[in-house]
Amino acid sequence: MIPGFFQGTEMPTAGWWEALWPDPAGVLSKVGMKPGMEVIDLCSGDGWFTLQIAKIARHVIAIDIDAHLLEVARHRLSESGLTNCDYVAGDAYDLTRLRPRSVDLVFLANAFHGVPDRPRLAKSVAAVLKPGGLFAIVNWHECPREKTTILGEPRGPKTELRIGPEETKAVVETSGLKLVQVVEVPPYHYAALFAKTL
């Protein structure tokens, strides 16, 4: 385990990620992703969402603590001929250093449940958002792991790690960001969208 790696957020074995997210572009549309945006894909992993973000955004910064996964993402985007992405190995708590300029959207999928200090992460995100910018958290619903089956097997983080929209709202709003919408992301996720209003 890499020091600082969030619990229960490792990349899955090949196959079921694609089965869970057959339409990553559709997920991005649900969370307010629009052409021309400057985006951070936070805890980007192997770039499954980064690839689709890069097809829409003006520019994307893939940030992950695992440099090996960033190389996988770099290869994925390179194969598609996309050059509008920077790859940054670093700690998600330290966004102002990793990305000193403000962005329109911070996208975080399948990781918030494992963050040890969620208020600290929310403050880090708030600090790099432009006024009106969005923090999109795609998270597993708070339901037993044995009920979230993919390709016939229980998948996702341990049941006790999962948090619902209300807990996510309570934590993130300590940063000054305001919840604007919760949308369903079938089959097992929700997306909580927060805006920087200052």
C-alpha positions in Angstrom: 0.0 0.0 0.0 1.3 3.4 -1.0 1.6 5.9 2.0 -1.4 8.2 1.9 -3.4 5.9 -0.3 -7.1 6.1 0.6 -8.7 3.0 2.1 -10.8 0.9 -0.3 -10.0 2.9 -3.4 -7.6 0.6 -5.2 -8.3 0.0 -8.9 -10.4 -3.1 -9.6 -9.4 -6.2 -11.5 -9.8 -5.9 -15.3 -13.3 -6.3 -16.6 -15.7 -5.2 -13.9 -14.8 -1.5 -14.0 -16.0 -1.4 -17.6 -19.1 -3.5 -16.6 -19.9 -1.0 -13.9 -19.2 2.1 -16.0 -20.1 1.3 -19.6 -20.9 4.9 -20.3 -18.4 7.2 -18.5 -19.3 10.1 -20.7 -22.9 9.8 -19.6 -21.8 10.0 -15.9 -19.8 13.2 -16.7 -22.8 14.7 -18.4 -24.9 14.1 -15.2 -22.3 15.9 -13.0 -22.3 19.0 -15.1 -19.2 18.5 -17.3 -19.3 20.9 -20.2 -17.0 21.7 -23.2 -14.3 24.2 -22.5 -13.9 23.5 -18.8 -10.7 23.3 -16.9 -11.0 20.0 -14.9 -9.2 18.1 -12.2 -9.8 14.3 -12.2 -8.9 13.7 -8.6 -7.7 10.2 -7.6 -7.9 9.5 -11.3 -6.5 6.0 -11.1 -5.9 4.4 -14.5 -7.8 7.1 -16.5 -11.1 5.4 -17.2 -12.9 8.8 -16.6 -9.9 10.9 -17.5 -10.1 9.8 -21.1 -13.7 10.9 -21.4 -13.0 14.2 -19.6 -10.2 14.9 -22.0 -12.6 14.4 -24.9 -14.9 17.2 -23.6 -12.8 19.6 -21.5 -10.4 22.2 -22.7 -7.8 20.7 -20.3 -7.7 18.1 -17.6 -5.2 17.4 -14.8 -5.2 13.8 -13.7 -4.0 13.6 -10.1 -3.3 10.4 -8.2 -0.9 9.3 -5.5 0.0 6.2 -7.6 2.5 7.2 -10.3 2.2 3.7 -11.9 -1.6 4.2 -12.4 -0.9 7.6 -13.9 1.4 6.0 -16.5 -1.5 3.6 -17.4 -3.7 6.7 -17.8 -1.1 8.5 -19.9 -0.9 5.4 -22.2 -4.7 5.2 -22.4 -5.0 8.9 -23.5 -2.0 8.7 -25.8 -3.5 5.8 -27.7 -6.6 7.9 -28.3 -4.5 10.8 -29.6 -5.4 13.1 -26.7 -2.8 15.7 -25.6 -4.8 18.0 -23.3 -4.0 16.3 -20.1 -1.3 16.8 -17.4 -0.5 13.9 -15.1 0.5 14.8 -11.5 1.6 12.3 -8.9 0.7 13.8 -5.5 -1.4 13.9 -2.4 -5.1 14.9 -2.9 -4.9 17.0 0.3 -2.4 19.3 -1.4 -4.2 20.6 -4.4 -3.2 24.2 -4.1 0.4 23.2 -4.6 -0.3 20.6 -7.2 -2.6 22.9 -9.2 -2.0 26.6 -8.3 -4.5 27.9 -10.9 -8.2 27.6 -10.3 -10.4 25.2 -12.2 -14.1 24.9 -13.2 -14.7 21.3 -12.0 -13.1 18.8 -9.6 -14.3 15.3 -10.3 -13.9 12.5 -7.7 -15.2 9.0 -8.4 -15.2 6.0 -6.0 -12.7 7.5 -3.5 -14.5 9.8 -1.0 -15.6 6.9 1.1 -12.0 6.0 1.9 -10.7 9.5 2.7 -9.5 9.6 6.4 -9.9 13.4 6.7 -12.9 14.4 4.5 -13.2 18.0 5.7 -9.6 18.6 4.9 -10.0 17.2 1.4 -13.1 19.3 0.9 -11.2 22.5 1.9 -8.4 21.5 -0.5 -10.9 21.2 -3.3 -12.7 24.5 -2.4 -9.4 26.3 -2.6 -8.7 25.4 -6.2 -12.3 26.0 -7.6 -13.2 29.2 -9.4 -16.3 31.0 -8.1 -19.2 29.0 -9.4 -17.0 26.0 -9.8 -18.2 22.5 -9.1 -17.0 19.6 -6.9 -18.6 16.4 -8.2 -18.4 13.4 -5.9 -19.5 10.1 -7.4 -19.9 7.7 -4.4 -21.2 4.2 -3.7 -24.7 4.2 -2.0 -24.8 3.3 1.6 -25.9 -0.3 1.1 -24.5 -3.7 2.0 -21.6 -4.8 -0.3 -23.2 -8.1 -1.0 -26.0 -6.3 -2.8 -23.7 -4.4 -5.2 -22.9 -7.2 -7.5 -21.0 -6.8 -10.8 -20.4 -9.8 -13.1 -21.9 -12.0 -10.5 -19.7 -11.0 -7.5 -20.0 -8.4 -4.7 -17.9 -5.4 -5.6 -16.9 -2.0 -4.2 -15.7 -0.9 -0.7 -16.6 -2.6 2.5 -20.1 -1.9 3.7 -18.8 0.0 6.8 -16.9 2.5 4.5 -19.9 3.6 2.5 -21.5 6.9 3.2 -24.8 8.3 1.9 -25.6 11.7 0.4 -26.5 13.4 3.7 -23.2 12.5 5.4 -21.4 13.6 2.3 -23.3 16.9 2.3 -22.6 17.5 6.0 -18.9 17.0 5.6 -18.3 18.9 2.3 -20.3 21.9 3.4 -17.9 22.6 6.2 -15.5 23.8 3.5 -18.0 26.6 2.4 -19.1 24.7 -0.7 -22.9 24.3 -1.1 -24.8 21.3 -2.2 -26.7 22.0 -5.4 -27.9 18.6 -6.5 -27.8 14.9 -5.9 -28.3 12.7 -8.9 -28.6 9.0 -9.3 -25.8 7.2 -11.1 -27.1 3.6 -11.6 -26.7 1.0 -10.7 -25.1 1.6 -7.3 -23.9 5.2 -7.1 -25.0 8.8 -6.5 -23.3 12.0 -7.5 -23.3 14.9 -5.1 -22.6 18.2 -6.8 -21.3 21.1 -4.7 -20.7 24.7 -5.9 -18.3 27.4 -4.8 -20.6 30.3 -4.2 -18.0 33.0 -3.2 
